Amino acid sequence: MNAKEYLMSTDKKIYEAEINGYDIRLEEAELLAKMELYAEYKLNNLLKPVVSGWVAVTDKLPEVGQWLLVYAKESGRHIAWYNGHQWEDRAGYNINGVSHWMSIPEPPFR
């Protein structure tokens, strides 16, 4: 009797799959346990708060004259500053509809 015939003759349900080039064989109970762990992992990661660094303009406005990364729904991301009344980009154009801002991140270190 070969291995496949043996697996088919047992009462245990065996699941076979190929994942990233590896042949995987799991018994039903082992498969369910792994699925539970995966579901718990996904749920825990979905419930973690997102820390992005973006600040809503409705929550807080930045200091006047500080260069920032800003987001406007209509035009996307810009490098801009807040003059106390409106947002301006590096060329001096007004940016309408800014909803979020954040400090410009430091460059990566080598």
MARDO-390114 format. One record per atom (N, C-alpha, C): atom name; x, y, z; residue in three letters; residue number from 1. Coordinates in nm, 4 decimals, always signed. Example, Ala and Ser with C-alpha at 12.3 -4.5 7.8 and 13.67 -1.06 7.14 Angstrom:
BEGIN
REC  atome        c1        c2        c3  residu  num
REC      N   +1.3190   -0.5690   +0.7800     ALA    1
REC     CA   +1.2300   -0.4500   +0.7800     ALA    1
REC      C   +1.3200   -0.3300   +0.7800     ALA    1
REC      N   +1.2850   -0.2250   +0.7080     SER    2
REC     CA   +1.3670   -0.1060   +0.7140     SER    2
REC      C   +1.2900   +0.0030   +0.7870     SER    2
This chain:
BEGIN
REC  atome        c1        c2        c3  residu  num
REC      N   +0.0852   -0.1181   +0.0000     MET    1
REC     CA   +0.0000   +0.0000   +0.0000     MET    1
REC      C   +0.0895   +0.1240   +0.0000     MET    1
REC      N   +0.0659   +0.2168   -0.0951     ASN    2
REC     CA   +0.1451   +0.3396   -0.0978     ASN    2
REC      C   +0.0852   +0.4439   -0.0030     ASN    2
REC      N   +0.1547   +0.5548   +0.0116     ALA    3
REC     CA   +0.1143   +0.6571   +0.1081     ALA    3
REC      C   -0.0230   +0.7147   +0.0751     ALA    3
REC      N   -0.0503   +0.7374   -0.0518     LYS    4
REC     CA   -0.1792   +0.7950   -0.0893     LYS    4
REC      C   -0.2928   +0.6978   -0.0591     LYS    4
REC      N   -0.2734   +0.5678   -0.0882     GLU    5
REC     CA   -0.3765   +0.4682   -0.0567     GLU    5
REC      C   -0.3990   +0.4605   +0.0936     GLU    5
REC      N   -0.2897   +0.4711   +0.1710     TYR    6
REC     CA   -0.3028   +0.4676   +0.3165     TYR    6
REC      C   -0.3847   +0.5863   +0.3661     TYR    6
REC      N   -0.3523   +0.7048   +0.3154     LEU    7
REC     CA   -0.4253   +0.8238   +0.3586     LEU    7
REC      C   -0.5731   +0.8132   +0.3232     LEU    7
REC      N   -0.6032   +0.7573   +0.2064     MET    8
REC     CA   -0.7423   +0.7450   +0.1642     MET    8
REC      C   -0.8165   +0.6393   +0.2462     MET    8
REC      N   -0.7436   +0.5408   +0.3004     SER    9
REC     CA   -0.8096   +0.4332   +0.3733     SER    9
REC      C   -0.8347   +0.4677   +0.5201     SER    9
REC      N   -0.7718   +0.5725   +0.5731     THR   10
REC     CA   -0.7914   +0.6076   +0.7141     THR   10
REC      C   -0.9230   +0.6809   +0.7316     THR   10
REC      N   -0.9710   +0.6837   +0.8553     ASP   11
REC     CA   -1.0955   +0.7537   +0.8862     ASP   11
REC      C   -1.0755   +0.9048   +0.8964     ASP   11
REC      N   -0.9508   +0.9467   +0.9162     LYS   12
REC     CA   -0.9240   +1.0891   +0.9325     LYS   12
REC      C   -0.9331   +1.1584   +0.7979     LYS   12
REC      N   -0.9896   +1.2775   +0.8009     LYS   13
REC     CA   -0.9925   +1.3567   +0.6775     LYS   13
REC      C   -0.8580   +1.4264   +0.6652     LYS   13
REC      N   -0.7936   +1.4082   +0.5518     ILE   14
REC     CA   -0.6639   +1.4693   +0.5259     ILE   14
REC      C   -0.6819   +1.5710   +0.4138     ILE   14
REC      N   -0.6292   +1.6899   +0.4355     TYR   15
REC     CA   -0.6373   +1.7950   +0.3356     TYR   15
REC      C   -0.4990   +1.8160   +0.2769     TYR   15
REC      N   -0.4915   +1.8248   +0.1465     GLU   16
REC     CA   -0.3648   +1.8453   +0.0785     GLU   16
REC      C   -0.3684   +1.9793   +0.0056     GLU   16
REC      N   -0.2539   +2.0453   +0.0064     ALA   17
REC     CA   -0.2428   +2.1722   -0.0656     ALA   17
REC      C   -0.0973   +2.1957   -0.0997     ALA   17
REC      N   -0.0756   +2.2825   -0.1953     GLU   18
REC     CA   +0.0602   +2.3264   -0.2257     GLU   18
REC      C   +0.0650   +2.4752   -0.1956     GLU   18
REC      N   +0.1505   +2.5133   -0.1013     ILE   19
REC     CA   +0.1627   +2.6529   -0.0615     ILE   19
REC      C   +0.3081   +2.6934   -0.0782     ILE   19
REC      N   +0.3315   +2.7932   -0.1611     ASN   20
REC     CA   +0.4669   +2.8421   -0.1895     ASN   20
REC      C   +0.5614   +2.7295   -0.2283     ASN   20
REC      N   +0.5127   +2.6352   -0.3055     GLY   21
REC     CA   +0.5962   +2.5265   -0.3542     GLY   21
REC      C   +0.6116   +2.4090   -0.2590     GLY   21
REC      N   +0.5501   +2.4148   -0.1417     TYR   22
REC     CA   +0.5585   +2.3060   -0.0448     TYR   22
REC      C   +0.4285   +2.2273   -0.0460     TYR   22
REC      N   +0.4397   +2.0956   -0.0479     ASP   23
REC     CA   +0.3209   +2.0117   -0.0353     ASP   23
REC      C   +0.2843   +2.0043   +0.1116     ASP   23
REC      N   +0.1619   +2.0388   +0.1423     ILE   24
REC     CA   +0.1144   +2.0419   +0.2800     ILE   24
REC      C   +0.0026   +1.9394   +0.2949     ILE   24
REC      N   +0.0096   +1.8595   +0.4000     ARG   25
REC     CA   -0.0972   +1.7652   +0.4326     ARG   25
REC      C   -0.1361   +1.7886   +0.5775     ARG   25
REC      N   -0.2605   +1.8173   +0.6006     LEU   26
REC     CA   -0.3093   +1.8434   +0.7355     LEU   26
REC      C   -0.4316   +1.7586   +0.7651     LEU   26
REC      N   -0.4376   +1.7107   +0.8896     GLU   27
REC     CA   -0.5599   +1.6447   +0.9342     GLU   27
REC      C   -0.6629   +1.7525   +0.9608     GLU   27
REC      N   -0.7894   +1.7144   +0.9614     GLU   28
REC     CA   -0.8988   +1.8108   +0.9770     GLU   28
REC      C   -0.8839   +1.8934   +1.1045     GLU   28
REC      N   -0.8548   +1.8296   +1.2170     ALA   29
REC     CA   -0.8433   +1.9020   +1.3441     ALA   29
REC      C   -0.7284   +2.0020   +1.3399     ALA   29
REC      N   -0.6159   +1.9610   +1.2793     GLU   30
REC     CA   -0.5010   +2.0496   +1.2683     GLU   30
REC      C   -0.5327   +2.1679   +1.1778     GLU   30
REC      N   -0.6038   +2.1414   +1.0687     LEU   31
REC     CA   -0.6435   +2.2471   +0.9763     LEU   31
REC      C   -0.7352   +2.3475   +1.0462     LEU   31
REC      N   -0.8333   +2.2990   +1.1212     LEU   32
REC     CA   -0.9248   +2.3888   +1.1921     LEU   32
REC      C   -0.8510   +2.4731   +1.2947     LEU   32
REC      N   -0.7560   +2.4137   +1.3646     ALA   33
REC     CA   -0.6783   +2.4884   +1.4645     ALA   33
REC      C   -0.5975   +2.5989   +1.3965     ALA   33
REC      N   -0.5360   +2.5672   +1.2828     LYS   34
REC     CA   -0.4577   +2.6682   +1.2101     LYS   34
REC      C   -0.5484   +2.7788   +1.1556     LYS   34
REC      N   -0.6668   +2.7419   +1.1097     MET   35
REC     CA   -0.7611   +2.8421   +1.0607     MET   35
REC      C   -0.8055   +2.9346   +1.1738     MET   35
REC      N   -0.8277   +2.8796   +1.2926     GLU   36
REC     CA   -0.8649   +2.9609   +1.4090     GLU   36
REC      C   -0.7548   +3.0595   +1.4436     GLU   36
REC      N   -0.6297   +3.0121   +1.4454     LEU   37
REC     CA   -0.5168   +3.1004   +1.4755     LEU   37
REC      C   -0.5046   +3.2115   +1.3715     LEU   37
REC      N   -0.5224   +3.1769   +1.2442     TYR   38
REC     CA   -0.5139   +3.2758   +1.1380     TYR   38
REC      C   -0.6254   +3.3796   +1.1518     TYR   38
REC      N   -0.7466   +3.3334   +1.1802     ALA   39
REC     CA   -0.8596   +3.4253   +1.1962     ALA   39
REC      C   -0.8357   +3.5191   +1.3146     ALA   39
REC      N   -0.7820   +3.4656   +1.4239     GLU   40
REC     CA   -0.7540   +3.5487   +1.5414     GLU   40
REC      C   -0.6470   +3.6526   +1.5079     GLU   40
REC      N   -0.5429   +3.6095   +1.4352     TYR   41
REC     CA   -0.4362   +3.7006   +1.3937     TYR   41
REC      C   -0.4926   +3.8135   +1.3073     TYR   41
REC      N   -0.5732   +3.7793   +1.2066     LYS   42
REC     CA   -0.6311   +3.8804   +1.1180     LYS   42
REC      C   -0.7209   +3.9760   +1.1954     LYS   42
REC      N   -0.8039   +3.9224   +1.2846     LEU   43
REC     CA   -0.8937   +4.0063   +1.3623     LEU   43
REC      C   -0.8159   +4.1027   +1.4506     LEU   43
REC      N   -0.7126   +4.0535   +1.5167     ASN   44
REC     CA   -0.6322   +4.1397   +1.6033     ASN   44
REC      C   -0.5650   +4.2499   +1.5245     ASN   44
REC      N   -0.5176   +4.2189   +1.4037     ASN   45
REC     CA   -0.4521   +4.3214   +1.3238     ASN   45
REC      C   -0.5508   +4.4208   +1.2652     ASN   45
REC      N   -0.6732   +4.3787   +1.2382     LEU   46
REC     CA   -0.7742   +4.4705   +1.1868     LEU   46
REC      C   -0.8215   +4.5681   +1.2937     LEU   46
REC      N   -0.8174   +4.5257   +1.4194     LEU   47
REC     CA   -0.8682   +4.6089   +1.5269     LEU   47
REC      C   -0.7643   +4.7040   +1.5842     LEU   47
REC      N   -0.6381   +4.6916   +1.5402     LYS   48
REC     CA   -0.5353   +4.7821   +1.5898     LYS   48
REC      C   -0.5594   +4.9214   +1.5327     LYS   48
REC      N   -0.5418   +5.0253   +1.6149     PRO   49
REC     CA   -0.5610   +5.1606   +1.5623     PRO   49
REC      C   -0.4526   +5.1944   +1.4606     PRO   49
REC      N   -0.4910   +5.2694   +1.3604     VAL   50
REC     CA   -0.3962   +5.3114   +1.2577     VAL   50
REC      C   -0.3286   +5.4396   +1.3048     VAL   50
REC      N   -0.1973   +5.4350   +1.3116     VAL   51
REC     CA   -0.1205   +5.5528   +1.3492     VAL   51
REC      C   -0.0497   +5.6000   +1.2237     VAL   51
REC      N   -0.1013   +5.7057   +1.1657     SER   52
REC     CA   -0.0474   +5.7485   +1.0376     SER   52
REC      C   +0.0291   +5.8795   +1.0444     SER   52
REC      N   +0.0058   +5.9588   +1.1454     GLY   53
REC     CA   +0.0705   +6.0889   +1.1530     GLY   53
REC      C   -0.0109   +6.2018   +1.0922     GLY   53
REC      N   -0.1177   +6.1673   +1.0190     TRP   54
REC     CA   -0.2030   +6.2698   +0.9597     TRP   54
REC      C   -0.2907   +6.3322   +1.0675     TRP   54
REC      N   -0.3063   +6.4632   +1.0611     VAL   55
REC     CA   -0.3907   +6.5379   +1.1549     VAL   55
REC      C   -0.5016   +6.6044   +1.0745     VAL   55
REC      N   -0.6246   +6.5846   +1.1147     ALA   56
REC     CA   -0.7372   +6.6491   +1.0471     ALA   56
REC      C   -0.7376   +6.7982   +1.0813     ALA   56
REC      N   -0.7626   +6.8825   +0.9820     VAL   57
REC     CA   -0.7658   +7.0268   +1.0073     VAL   57
REC      C   -0.8814   +7.0627   +1.1002     VAL   57
REC      N   -0.9816   +6.9761   +1.1088     THR   58
REC     CA   -1.0925   +7.0009   +1.2011     THR   58
REC      C   -1.0519   +6.9743   +1.3456     THR   58
REC      N   -0.9449   +6.8955   +1.3645     ASP   59
REC     CA   -0.8956   +6.8672   +1.4997     ASP   59
REC      C   -0.7938   +6.9701   +1.5467     ASP   59
REC      N   -0.7043   +7.0097   +1.4546     LYS   60
REC     CA   -0.5962   +7.1002   +1.4941     LYS   60
REC      C   -0.5348   +7.1627   +1.3695     LYS   60
REC      N   -0.5014   +7.2894   +1.3784     LEU   61
REC     CA   -0.4289   +7.3568   +1.2698     LEU   61
REC      C   -0.2817   +7.3675   +1.3088     LEU   61
REC      N   -0.1918   +7.3653   +1.2113     PRO   62
REC     CA   -0.0490   +7.3731   +1.2431     PRO   62
REC      C   -0.0067   +7.5156   +1.2764     PRO   62
REC      N   +0.1172   +7.5260   +1.3205     GLU   63
REC     CA   +0.1737   +7.6588   +1.3438     GLU   63
REC      C   +0.1879   +7.7306   +1.2095     GLU   63
REC      N   +0.1690   +7.8598   +1.2106     VAL   64
REC     CA   +0.1822   +7.9403   +1.0887     VAL   64
REC      C   +0.3275   +7.9369   +1.0422     VAL   64
REC      N   +0.3447   +7.9205   +0.9094     GLY   65
REC     CA   +0.4766   +7.9265   +0.8501     GLY   65
REC      C   +0.5546   +7.7969   +0.8480     GLY   65
REC      N   +0.4984   +7.6900   +0.8974     GLN   66
REC     CA   +0.5679   +7.5614   +0.9023     GLN   66
REC      C   +0.5407   +7.4830   +0.7735     GLN   66
REC      N   +0.6462   +7.4331   +0.7078     TRP   67
REC     CA   +0.6289   +7.3525   +0.5875     TRP   67
REC      C   +0.5791   +7.2149   +0.6272     TRP   67
REC      N   +0.4772   +7.1660   +0.5534     LEU   68
REC     CA   +0.4090   +7.0420   +0.5887     LEU   68
REC      C   +0.3768   +6.9601   +0.4651     LEU   68
REC      N   +0.3406   +6.8371   +0.4884     LEU   69
REC     CA   +0.2807   +6.7533   +0.3851     LEU   69
REC      C   +0.1305   +6.7646   +0.4085     LEU   69
REC      N   +0.0557   +6.8065   +0.3058     VAL   70
REC     CA   -0.0884   +6.8244   +0.3214     VAL   70
REC      C   -0.1621   +6.7384   +0.2196     VAL   70
REC      N   -0.2881   +6.7096   +0.2512     TYR   71
REC     CA   -0.3716   +6.6312   +0.1609     TYR   71
REC      C   -0.5014   +6.7064   +0.1346     TYR   71
REC      N   -0.5344   +6.7212   +0.0066     ALA   72
REC     CA   -0.6613   +6.7798   -0.0362     ALA   72
REC      C   -0.7301   +6.6774   -0.1254     ALA   72
REC      N   -0.8589   +6.6533   -0.1016     LYS   73
REC     CA   -0.9317   +6.5496   -0.1747     LYS   73
REC      C   -0.9246   +6.5693   -0.3257     LYS   73
REC      N   -0.9386   +6.6909   -0.3708     GLU   74
REC     CA   -0.9421   +6.7187   -0.5147     GLU   74
REC      C   -0.8054   +6.7068   -0.5822     GLU   74
REC      N   -0.6989   +6.7425   -0.5100     SER   75
REC     CA   -0.5686   +6.7505   -0.5767     SER   75
REC      C   -0.4607   +6.6606   -0.5171     SER   75
REC      N   -0.4905   +6.5877   -0.4088     GLY   76
REC     CA   -0.3927   +6.4941   -0.3535     GLY   76
REC      C   -0.2963   +6.5578   -0.2544     GLY   76
REC      N   -0.1713   +6.5074   -0.2566     ARG   77
REC     CA   -0.0703   +6.5508   -0.1597     ARG   77
REC      C   +0.0131   +6.6663   -0.2137     ARG   77
REC      N   +0.0529   +6.7536   -0.1220     HIS   78
REC     CA   +0.1358   +6.8689   -0.1572     HIS   78
REC      C   +0.2314   +6.8979   -0.0428     HIS   78
REC      N   +0.3437   +6.9606   -0.0765     ILE   79
REC     CA   +0.4276   +7.0244   +0.0246     ILE   79
REC      C   +0.3766   +7.1678   +0.0315     ILE   79
REC      N   +0.3345   +7.2098   +0.1507     ALA   80
REC     CA   +0.2716   +7.3415   +0.1619     ALA   80
REC      C   +0.2927   +7.3975   +0.3024     ALA   80
REC      N   +0.2493   +7.5209   +0.3179     TRP   81
REC     CA   +0.2512   +7.5825   +0.4507     TRP   81
REC      C   +0.1203   +7.6547   +0.4731     TRP   81
REC      N   +0.0874   +7.6760   +0.5996     TYR   82
REC     CA   -0.0366   +7.7425   +0.6379     TYR   82
REC      C   -0.0013   +7.8844   +0.6810     TYR   82
REC      N   -0.0625   +7.9846   +0.6183     ASN   83
REC     CA   -0.0289   +8.1240   +0.6496     ASN   83
REC      C   -0.1236   +8.1862   +0.7526     ASN   83
REC      N   -0.2059   +8.1033   +0.8136     GLY   84
REC     CA   -0.3011   +8.1526   +0.9121     GLY   84
REC      C   -0.4419   +8.1660   +0.8559     GLY   84
REC      N   -0.4538   +8.1688   +0.7217     HIS   85
REC     CA   -0.5834   +8.1815   +0.6558     HIS   85
REC      C   -0.6038   +8.0781   +0.5456     HIS   85
REC      N   -0.4952   +8.0453   +0.4764     GLN   86
REC     CA   -0.5054   +7.9515   +0.3647     GLN   86
REC      C   -0.3749   +7.8729   +0.3525     GLN   86
REC      N   -0.3793   +7.7705   +0.2669     TRP   87
REC     CA   -0.2635   +7.6847   +0.2425     TRP   87
REC      C   -0.1986   +7.7256   +0.1115     TRP   87
REC      N   -0.0653   +7.7348   +0.1092     GLU   88
REC     CA   +0.0071   +7.7714   -0.0123     GLU   88
REC      C   +0.1155   +7.6684   -0.0399     GLU   88
REC      N   +0.1339   +7.6374   -0.1698     ASP   89
REC     CA   +0.2419   +7.5449   -0.2059     ASP   89
REC      C   +0.3713   +7.6231   -0.2274     ASP   89
REC      N   +0.4752   +7.5535   -0.2697     ARG   90
REC     CA   +0.6071   +7.6154   -0.2850     ARG   90
REC      C   +0.6099   +7.7227   -0.3925     ARG   90
REC      N   +0.5185   +7.7143   -0.4887     ALA   91
REC     CA   +0.5131   +7.8147   -0.5955     ALA   91
REC      C   +0.4249   +7.9339   -0.5584     ALA   91
REC      N   +0.3637   +7.9287   -0.4404     GLY   92
REC     CA   +0.2783   +8.0385   -0.3960     GLY   92
REC      C   +0.1323   +8.0242   -0.4348     GLY   92
REC      N   +0.0950   +7.9106   -0.4930     TYR   93
REC     CA   -0.0454   +7.8884   -0.5306     TYR   93
REC      C   -0.1252   +7.8406   -0.4093     TYR   93
REC      N   -0.2500   +7.8847   -0.4017     ASN   94
REC     CA   -0.3391   +7.8401   -0.2942     ASN   94
REC      C   -0.3818   +7.6960   -0.3194     ASN   94
REC      N   -0.3926   +7.6191   -0.2119     ILE   95
REC     CA   -0.4414   +7.4816   -0.2204     ILE   95
REC      C   -0.5751   +7.4783   -0.1491     ILE   95
REC      N   -0.6801   +7.4525   -0.2232     ASN   96
REC     CA   -0.8147   +7.4494   -0.1662     ASN   96
REC      C   -0.8503   +7.3097   -0.1173     ASN   96
REC      N   -0.9330   +7.3053   -0.0157     GLY   97
REC     CA   -0.9876   +7.1786   +0.0312     GLY   97
REC      C   -0.8927   +7.0908   +0.1098     GLY   97
REC      N   -0.7916   +7.1489   +0.1746     VAL   98
REC     CA   -0.6998   +7.0684   +0.2560     VAL   98
REC      C   -0.7775   +7.0108   +0.3730     VAL   98
REC      N   -0.7699   +6.8788   +0.3878     SER   99
REC     CA   -0.8425   +6.8125   +0.4964     SER   99
REC      C   -0.7490   +6.7592   +0.6049     SER   99
REC      N   -0.6232   +6.7297   +0.5678     HIS  100
REC     CA   -0.5282   +6.6723   +0.6627     HIS  100
REC      C   -0.3888   +6.7291   +0.6384     HIS  100
REC      N   -0.3071   +6.7257   +0.7427     TRP  101
REC     CA   -0.1682   +6.7692   +0.7329     TRP  101
REC      C   -0.0829   +6.6826   +0.8245     TRP  101
REC      N   +0.0466   +6.6807   +0.7970     MET  102
REC     CA   +0.1425   +6.6145   +0.8853     MET  102
REC      C   +0.2788   +6.6769   +0.8651     MET  102
REC      N   +0.3650   +6.6614   +0.9647     SER  103
REC     CA   +0.5024   +6.7094   +0.9518     SER  103
REC      C   +0.5706   +6.6309   +0.8417     SER  103
REC      N   +0.6609   +6.6953   +0.7730     ILE  104
REC     CA   +0.7363   +6.6259   +0.6688     ILE  104
REC      C   +0.8330   +6.5306   +0.7397     ILE  104
REC      N   +0.8295   +6.4019   +0.7046     PRO  105
REC     CA   +0.9171   +6.3068   +0.7729     PRO  105
REC      C   +1.0657   +6.3325   +0.7430     PRO  105
REC      N   +1.1505   +6.2906   +0.8350     GLU  106
REC     CA   +1.2935   +6.3011   +0.8150     GLU  106
REC      C   +1.3371   +6.2085   +0.7031     GLU  106
REC      N   +1.4427   +6.2414   +0.6299     PRO  107
REC     CA   +1.4906   +6.1503   +0.5263     PRO  107
REC      C   +1.5468   +6.0231   +0.5902     PRO  107
REC      N   +1.5494   +5.9133   +0.5160     PRO  108
REC     CA   +1.6025   +5.7893   +0.5725     PRO  108
REC      C   +1.7525   +5.8004   +0.5980     PRO  108
REC      N   +1.7981   +5.7286   +0.6992     PHE  109
REC     CA   +1.9400   +5.7260   +0.7306     PHE  109
REC      C   +2.0013   +5.6022   +0.6696     PHE  109
REC      N   +2.1273   +5.6104   +0.6296     ARG  110
REC     CA   +2.1956   +5.4937   +0.5721     ARG  110
REC      C   +2.2873   +5.4340   +0.6744     ARG  110
